[in-house]
Amino acid sequence: MSERCIRMRSSFVKVGNKRRSAIILFVLITVLLILFSGCKSTGPNDPVPHDEINESPENVARVYSESVFTGNHLLMFQCFPSRFVSMMAESDLVKSAQWGKQIQDSLLINGIEFLGTESGKAEDLSSDSDSPSFLAKAAEISQKSYVDESAIDQIATCEITLYFKRDGKDMYQTVSVITYEVEDRWYVFEMEAINV
């Protein structure tokens, strides 16, 4: 072989080695991205067992969001203190049942199938229970939920993702729910925001 051929062949080998290492690096990065992007769960969690509804802000927020979306007013009542539900007038109970039926009919008419909920970690809003913002929120909860203000131990907000199917297409909606704890039981105060 001539010296010229050897030099050309040598330069191709060097370029080939650079390409090989670039390809290996590309494959390695791609595999790592796929592995790490799969770490976040997507899709609904298992349903909250009936006896665990009021055990955490995430559980009560999930059940409340599900009950609002599906029109299950009886399930919704479990997300509030019993005193609040017992203070409701008979007409309020009838309106709740009618509202639930309207939501269920609307889901049926629009071809929407509810798949479940997923909860993010609750954000504790009561790290300083003497702060003006905590005291103001506790007073608001007390006034609207018939709970003694001093009985509120914690307040938290929780992001909930609702999963559903419409016309065969998977969809989701994220909501923010404010919850509070009284005597080691969590209840819902309100749905704060809907993120589209």
C-alpha positions in Angstrom: 0.0 0.0 0.0 1.2 3.5 -0.8 1.9 6.0 1.9 -1.0 8.1 0.5 -3.5 5.3 0.9 -2.3 4.6 4.5 -2.7 8.2 5.5 -6.3 8.4 4.0 -7.3 5.1 5.6 -5.8 6.3 8.9 -7.8 9.5 8.8 -11.1 7.6 8.1 -10.4 5.4 11.1 -9.9 8.5 13.3 -13.2 10.0 12.0 -14.9 6.7 12.5 -13.7 6.5 16.1 -15.0 10.0 16.8 -18.4 9.1 15.3 -18.6 5.9 17.3 -18.0 7.7 20.6 -20.5 10.4 19.6 -23.1 7.7 18.8 -22.4 5.9 22.1 -22.7 9.2 24.0 -26.0 10.0 22.1 -27.4 6.5 22.9 -26.4 6.8 26.6 -28.0 10.3 27.0 -31.2 9.0 25.2 -31.5 6.0 27.5 -30.9 8.2 30.6 -33.6 10.7 29.5 -36.1 7.9 28.9 -35.4 6.3 32.3 -35.6 9.5 34.2 -38.6 10.9 32.4 -40.5 7.7 33.3 -40.0 8.3 37.1 -43.0 10.5 37.5 -46.2 8.5 37.6 -48.9 9.6 35.2 -52.4 8.4 35.5 -54.8 7.9 38.4 -53.8 6.5 41.7 -55.8 3.6 43.3 -59.1 4.8 44.7 -59.0 6.1 48.3 -60.5 3.4 50.7 -63.6 4.6 52.5 -62.0 4.4 55.9 -59.0 6.5 54.8 -60.8 9.5 53.3 -60.1 11.8 56.2 -56.6 10.6 57.1 -54.6 13.0 55.0 -55.0 16.2 53.0 -54.2 14.4 49.8 -56.9 11.7 50.4 -59.7 14.1 51.3 -58.8 16.4 48.4 -58.8 13.5 45.9 -62.2 12.3 47.1 -63.7 15.7 47.1 -62.4 16.5 43.6 -63.7 13.1 42.4 -67.1 13.7 43.9 -67.4 17.2 42.4 -66.4 15.9 38.9 -68.7 12.8 39.1 -71.7 14.4 40.9 -71.5 12.0 43.8 -73.0 14.3 46.5 -73.0 11.5 49.2 -69.3 11.0 48.8 -68.8 14.8 48.9 -70.5 14.9 52.3 -67.8 12.7 53.8 -65.2 15.4 53.0 -66.9 17.8 55.5 -67.2 17.7 59.3 -70.4 16.0 60.4 -71.6 19.2 62.1 -71.4 21.0 58.8 -73.5 18.4 57.1 -76.0 18.2 59.9 -76.6 22.0 59.8 -77.7 21.7 56.1 -81.4 22.3 55.6 -83.6 19.6 53.9 -83.8 21.9 50.8 -80.0 22.0 50.7 -79.8 18.2 50.7 -82.4 18.0 47.9 -80.5 20.5 45.9 -77.3 18.5 46.4 -79.0 15.4 45.1 -80.4 17.3 42.1 -77.0 18.8 41.4 -75.4 15.4 41.5 -77.9 14.0 39.0 -77.3 16.9 36.6 -73.6 16.4 36.7 -74.0 12.6 36.1 -76.4 13.3 33.2 -74.0 15.8 31.7 -71.1 13.3 31.8 -73.3 10.8 30.0 -74.6 13.2 27.4 -71.0 14.5 26.6 -69.5 11.0 26.5 -67.1 11.6 29.4 -65.8 8.6 31.4 -64.1 9.4 34.7 -60.9 7.4 35.2 -59.7 8.6 38.6 -57.5 11.1 40.4 -53.8 11.6 41.3 -52.5 13.8 44.1 -49.4 15.8 44.4 -47.8 16.4 47.8 -49.9 18.7 50.0 -48.3 22.1 50.7 -48.5 23.0 54.4 -49.9 26.5 54.9 -49.7 26.3 58.7 -45.9 26.4 59.3 -46.5 29.5 61.4 -49.9 29.1 63.1 -49.6 32.6 64.6 -49.1 34.3 61.2 -51.9 36.7 60.1 -52.5 34.7 56.9 -53.0 31.4 58.9 -55.3 33.2 61.4 -57.3 34.8 58.6 -57.8 31.5 56.7 -58.7 29.7 60.0 -61.3 32.4 60.7 -62.7 32.1 57.2 -62.9 28.3 57.6 -64.5 28.6 61.0 -67.2 31.0 59.7 -68.1 28.9 56.7 -67.7 25.3 58.0 -69.1 25.6 61.6 -65.8 24.6 63.1 -64.2 26.4 66.1 -61.3 28.4 64.9 -59.0 27.2 67.7 -59.7 23.6 66.8 -58.0 24.0 63.4 -54.6 22.4 63.7 -53.3 22.6 60.1 -54.3 24.0 56.8 -52.9 22.6 53.5 -53.4 23.0 49.8 -53.2 20.1 47.5 -52.9 19.8 43.7 -55.2 17.1 42.3 -55.2 15.9 38.7 -58.5 14.4 37.5 -58.2 11.9 34.6 -61.0 11.2 32.2 -61.7 10.1 28.7 -63.8 11.9 26.2 -64.6 10.6 22.7 -61.8 8.0 23.3 -59.2 10.6 24.0 -57.4 10.6 27.4 -57.7 14.0 29.1 -56.9 15.6 32.5 -57.7 18.6 34.6 -55.7 19.9 37.5 -57.4 21.6 40.5 -56.2 23.0 43.8 -58.1 22.2 47.0 -57.7 23.8 50.4 -58.0 21.3 53.3 -57.8 21.6 57.1 -57.2 19.3 60.0 -59.4 19.1 63.2 -58.8 16.4 65.8 -56.6 14.3 63.5 -59.1 14.3 60.7 -58.8 16.2 57.4 -61.7 18.0 55.7 -62.1 20.1 52.6 -62.7 23.8 52.8 -62.9 24.7 49.1 -61.7 24.2 45.6 -59.4 27.1 45.1 -58.3 27.0 41.5 -58.7 25.1 38.3 -55.6 25.0 36.1 -56.4 24.4 32.5 
